């Protein structure tokens, strides 16, 4: 059983790097699109996503490096589900940013404009009298 786990984990880890790289490219592209399509999303919010992406990539590279120094019969340095958990947290952060609603224009300004118009009208009426 332990041998089977190590074998399946090894096979998964082999695929993980390319899967993660592909996902990161997609996130990168989507973040770029957000700059144009959702201009109300701040640079800081996009940076939260890109920081998380960098954090995961650095973590994975480090783990893969450590893993490459271990023999296949040894227990793995990390398990694939750890990567999936990290990718899920990235997805949550990205979705939170990407789904940010466009802020409604403040209603106060309209009231201020209306009051100014009213005052102007009153001034005109007073001047006429």
GROMACS elastic network, one bead per residue, 0.5 to 0.9 nm:
[ bonds ]
;  ai    aj funct       b0    kb
    1     4     6  0.50800   500
    1     5     6  0.62867   500
    1     6     6  0.87039   500
    2     5     6  0.51099   500
    2     6     6  0.62451   500
    2     7     6  0.85785   500
    2    75     6  0.88200   500
    3     6     6  0.51694   500
    3     7     6  0.61002   500
    3     8     6  0.86587   500
    3    73     6  0.74962   500
    4     7     6  0.50113   500
    4     8     6  0.60999   500
    4     9     6  0.84055   500
    5     8     6  0.52729   500
    5     9     6  0.59561   500
    5    10     6  0.83849   500
    6     9     6  0.50980   500
    6    10     6  0.59478   500
    6    11     6  0.85964   500
    6    72     6  0.74843   500
    6    73     6  0.73324   500
    6    74     6  0.79819   500
    6    75     6  0.67538   500
    6    76     6  0.69678   500
    7    10     6  0.51000   500
    7    11     6  0.62981   500
    7    12     6  0.86857   500
    7    72     6  0.79575   500
    7    73     6  0.86962   500
    8    11     6  0.50820   500
    8    12     6  0.61553   500
    8    13     6  0.85485   500
    9    12     6  0.50215   500
    9    13     6  0.59904   500
    9    14     6  0.85415   500
    9    76     6  0.77270   500
    9    78     6  0.88941   500
    9    79     6  0.65159   500
    9    80     6  0.65886   500
   10    13     6  0.51109   500
   10    14     6  0.62545   500
   10    15     6  0.89536   500
   10    72     6  0.76830   500
   10    76     6  0.78781   500
   10    79     6  0.88599   500
   10    80     6  0.89051   500
   11    14     6  0.52023   500
   11    15     6  0.67869   500
   11    16     6  0.88699   500
   12    15     6  0.53309   500
   12    16     6  0.61054   500
   12    79     6  0.87947   500
   12    80     6  0.65454   500
   13    17     6  0.71062   500
   13    64     6  0.82376   500
   13    78     6  0.89167   500
   13    79     6  0.78149   500
   13    80     6  0.62653   500
   14    17     6  0.67504   500
   14    18     6  0.82074   500
   15    18     6  0.58365   500
   15    19     6  0.62958   500
   15    20     6  0.87173   500
   16    19     6  0.50191   500
   16    20     6  0.58820   500
   16    21     6  0.83405   500
   16    80     6  0.75250   500
   16    83     6  0.81045   500
   17    20     6  0.52341   500
   17    21     6  0.60158   500
   17    22     6  0.85241   500
   17    60     6  0.78123   500
   17    61     6  0.83673   500
   17    64     6  0.85014   500
   18    22     6  0.60017   500
   18    23     6  0.85063   500
   19    22     6  0.51820   500
   19    23     6  0.62099   500
   19    24     6  0.86235   500
   20    23     6  0.50363   500
   20    24     6  0.60490   500
   20    25     6  0.86177   500
   20    57     6  0.80221   500
   20    60     6  0.89627   500
   20    83     6  0.85912   500
   20    87     6  0.81396   500
   21    24     6  0.50639   500
   21    25     6  0.62422   500
   21    26     6  0.86779   500
   21    57     6  0.81587   500
   22    25     6  0.52030   500
   22    26     6  0.63801   500
   22    27     6  0.87836   500
   23    26     6  0.50809   500
   23    27     6  0.62200   500
   23    28     6  0.85802   500
   23    87     6  0.88965   500
   24    28     6  0.60128   500
   24    29     6  0.85141   500
   24    53     6  0.68417   500
   24    57     6  0.85020   500
   25    28     6  0.50088   500
   25    29     6  0.61476   500
   25    30     6  0.85450   500
   26    29     6  0.50943   500
   26    30     6  0.60815   500
   26    31     6  0.85433   500
   27    31     6  0.60277   500
   27    32     6  0.85964   500
   27    49     6  0.86070   500
   27    50     6  0.84596   500
   27    53     6  0.83772   500
   27    91     6  0.89726   500
   27    94     6  0.80694   500
   28    31     6  0.51584   500
   28    32     6  0.63773   500
   28    33     6  0.87732   500
   28    50     6  0.75887   500
   28    53     6  0.87633   500
   29    32     6  0.51422   500
   29    33     6  0.63267   500
   29    34     6  0.87826   500
   30    34     6  0.62510   500
   30    35     6  0.89318   500
   30    98     6  0.88265   500
   31    34     6  0.50710   500
   31    35     6  0.67323   500
   31    46     6  0.66925   500
   31    49     6  0.82541   500
   31    50     6  0.82823   500
   31    94     6  0.85579   500
   31    98     6  0.82736   500
   32    35     6  0.53866   500
   32    36     6  0.72699   500
   33    36     6  0.54812   500
   33    37     6  0.60380   500
   33    38     6  0.80552   500
   34    38     6  0.50435   500
   34    39     6  0.69658   500
   34    41     6  0.74648   500
   34    46     6  0.84908   500
   34    98     6  0.71590   500
   35    38     6  0.59384   500
   35    39     6  0.55283   500
   35    40     6  0.84839   500
   35    41     6  0.73609   500
   35    42     6  0.84901   500
   35    43     6  0.83342   500
   35    46     6  0.86004   500
   36    39     6  0.58822   500
   37    40     6  0.89618   500
   38    41     6  0.59201   500
   38    98     6  0.80660   500
   38   100     6  0.86496   500
   38   101     6  0.88715   500
   38   102     6  0.76225   500
   39    42     6  0.73972   500
   39   102     6  0.86719   500
   40   100     6  0.84725   500
   40   101     6  0.84899   500
   40   102     6  0.63204   500
   40   103     6  0.75571   500
   41    44     6  0.82760   500
   41    45     6  0.64769   500
   41    46     6  0.72285   500
   41    97     6  0.71138   500
   41    98     6  0.78789   500
   41   100     6  0.72364   500
   41   101     6  0.89377   500
   41   102     6  0.83398   500
   42    45     6  0.52066   500
   42    46     6  0.64733   500
   42    47     6  0.85424   500
   43    46     6  0.51097   500
   43    47     6  0.59670   500
   43    48     6  0.86912   500
   44    48     6  0.63266   500
   44    49     6  0.89494   500
   45    48     6  0.51626   500
   45    49     6  0.68934   500
   45    50     6  0.89969   500
   45    97     6  0.64213   500
   46    49     6  0.52877   500
   46    50     6  0.63851   500
   46    51     6  0.86063   500
   46    94     6  0.81975   500
   46    97     6  0.71586   500
   46    98     6  0.88501   500
   47    51     6  0.57796   500
   47    52     6  0.83670   500
   48    51     6  0.52034   500
   48    52     6  0.62792   500
   48    53     6  0.87001   500
   48    93     6  0.76785   500
   48    94     6  0.84809   500
   48    97     6  0.88177   500
   49    52     6  0.51785   500
   49    53     6  0.62516   500
   49    54     6  0.87746   500
   49    90     6  0.69799   500
   49    91     6  0.88407   500
   49    93     6  0.62414   500
   49    94     6  0.57792   500
   49    97     6  0.79901   500
   50    54     6  0.61947   500
   50    55     6  0.85209   500
   51    54     6  0.51215   500
   51    55     6  0.60973   500
   51    56     6  0.86798   500
   52    56     6  0.62262   500
   52    57     6  0.86122   500
   52    86     6  0.89857   500
   52    89     6  0.86351   500
   52    90     6  0.62842   500
   52    93     6  0.82918   500
   53    56     6  0.52813   500
   53    57     6  0.61987   500
   53    58     6  0.86185   500
   53    87     6  0.86452   500
   53    90     6  0.69491   500
   54    57     6  0.50761   500
   54    58     6  0.60079   500
   54    59     6  0.83878   500
   55    58     6  0.52899   500
   55    59     6  0.60693   500
   55    60     6  0.85728   500
   56    59     6  0.50252   500
   56    60     6  0.59905   500
   56    61     6  0.84651   500
   56    83     6  0.81441   500
   56    86     6  0.67951   500
   56    87     6  0.77261   500
   56    90     6  0.84887   500
   57    60     6  0.51531   500
   57    61     6  0.60371   500
   57    62     6  0.85134   500
   58    61     6  0.51576   500
   58    62     6  0.61232   500
   58    63     6  0.85882   500
   59    62     6  0.52148   500
   59    63     6  0.61965   500
   59    64     6  0.86199   500
   60    63     6  0.50535   500
   60    64     6  0.59948   500
   60    65     6  0.84058   500
   60    83     6  0.76147   500
   61    64     6  0.51341   500
   61    65     6  0.60461   500
   61    66     6  0.86135   500
   62    65     6  0.50833   500
   62    66     6  0.62375   500
   62    67     6  0.85261   500
   63    66     6  0.50675   500
   63    67     6  0.59538   500
   63    68     6  0.85386   500
   63    77     6  0.66674   500
   63    78     6  0.68233   500
   64    68     6  0.60492   500
   64    69     6  0.88454   500
   64    77     6  0.82254   500
   64    78     6  0.85376   500
   65    68     6  0.52386   500
   65    69     6  0.69251   500
   66    69     6  0.55147   500
   66    70     6  0.71021   500
   66    77     6  0.69170   500
   67    70     6  0.53064   500
   67    71     6  0.82308   500
   67    76     6  0.66471   500
   67    77     6  0.56031   500
   67    78     6  0.78532   500
   68    71     6  0.77558   500
   70    73     6  0.82665   500
   70    74     6  0.64902   500
   70    75     6  0.83278   500
   70    76     6  0.77523   500
   70    77     6  0.82026   500
   71    74     6  0.54613   500
   71    75     6  0.84958   500
   71    76     6  0.89180   500
   72    75     6  0.77059   500
   72    76     6  0.79789   500
   73    76     6  0.87022   500
   74    77     6  0.88889   500
   75    78     6  0.86404   500
   76    79     6  0.67042   500
   78    81     6  0.84974   500
   78    82     6  0.69405   500
   78    83     6  0.84775   500
   79    82     6  0.56361   500
   79    83     6  0.73656   500
   80    83     6  0.52910   500
   80    84     6  0.65290   500
   80    85     6  0.88442   500
   81    85     6  0.61220   500
   81    86     6  0.86199   500
   82    85     6  0.51401   500
   82    86     6  0.63731   500
   82    87     6  0.86969   500
   83    86     6  0.51118   500
   83    87     6  0.61300   500
   83    88     6  0.85260   500
   84    88     6  0.60340   500
   84    89     6  0.86457   500
   85    88     6  0.50496   500
   85    89     6  0.63535   500
   85    90     6  0.87311   500
   86    89     6  0.51534   500
   86    90     6  0.63169   500
   86    91     6  0.86783   500
   87    91     6  0.61470   500
   87    92     6  0.86832   500
   88    92     6  0.62889   500
   88    93     6  0.87646   500
   89    92     6  0.50888   500
   89    93     6  0.63690   500
   89    94     6  0.86325   500
   90    93     6  0.51736   500
   90    94     6  0.60751   500
   90    95     6  0.85052   500
   91    94     6  0.50469   500
   91    95     6  0.59510   500
   91    96     6  0.84431   500
   92    95     6  0.51797   500
   92    96     6  0.60868   500
   92    97     6  0.86753   500
   93    96     6  0.51767   500
   93    97     6  0.63872   500
   93    98     6  0.86219   500
   94    97     6  0.52126   500
   94    98     6  0.59181   500
   94    99     6  0.83326   500
   95    99     6  0.56518   500
   95   100     6  0.82415   500
   96    99     6  0.54730   500
   96   100     6  0.63024   500
   97   100     6  0.53644   500
   98   101     6  0.85152   500
  100   103     6  0.86244   500
  101   104     6  0.86842   500
  103   106     6  0.84841   500
  104   107     6  0.83403   500
  105   108     6  0.88759   500
  105   109     6  0.85020   500
  106   109     6  0.62456   500
  106   110     6  0.79274   500
  107   110     6  0.55432   500
  107   111     6  0.68358   500
  108   111     6  0.52077   500
  108   112     6  0.62585   500
  108   113     6  0.87013   500
  109   112     6  0.50182   500
  109   113     6  0.61597   500
  109   114     6  0.85924   500
  110   113     6  0.50592   500
  110   114     6  0.61389   500
  110   115     6  0.85890   500
  111   114     6  0.50306   500
  111   115     6  0.61149   500
  111   116     6  0.85395   500
  112   115     6  0.51400   500
  112   116     6  0.61549   500
  112   117     6  0.86304   500
  113   116     6  0.50615   500
  113   117     6  0.61707   500
  113   118     6  0.85657   500
  114   117     6  0.50901   500
  114   118     6  0.61215   500
  114   119     6  0.85863   500
  115   119     6  0.60701   500
  115   120     6  0.85062   500
  116   119     6  0.50287   500
  116   120     6  0.60806   500
  116   121     6  0.85078   500
  117   120     6  0.50332   500
  117   121     6  0.60828   500
  117   122     6  0.85466   500
  118   121     6  0.50597   500
  118   122     6  0.61279   500
  118   123     6  0.85785   500
  119   122     6  0.50116   500
  119   123     6  0.60920   500
  119   124     6  0.85738   500
  120   123     6  0.50282   500
  120   124     6  0.61875   500
  120   125     6  0.86216   500
  121   124     6  0.50895   500
  121   125     6  0.61943   500
  121   126     6  0.86004   500
  122   125     6  0.50418   500
  122   126     6  0.60715   500
  122   127     6  0.85075   500
  123   126     6  0.50715   500
  123   127     6  0.60614   500
  123   128     6  0.85458   500
  124   127     6  0.51024   500
  124   128     6  0.61735   500
  124   129     6  0.87542   500
  125   128     6  0.51105   500
  125   129     6  0.63948   500
  126   129     6  0.51728   500
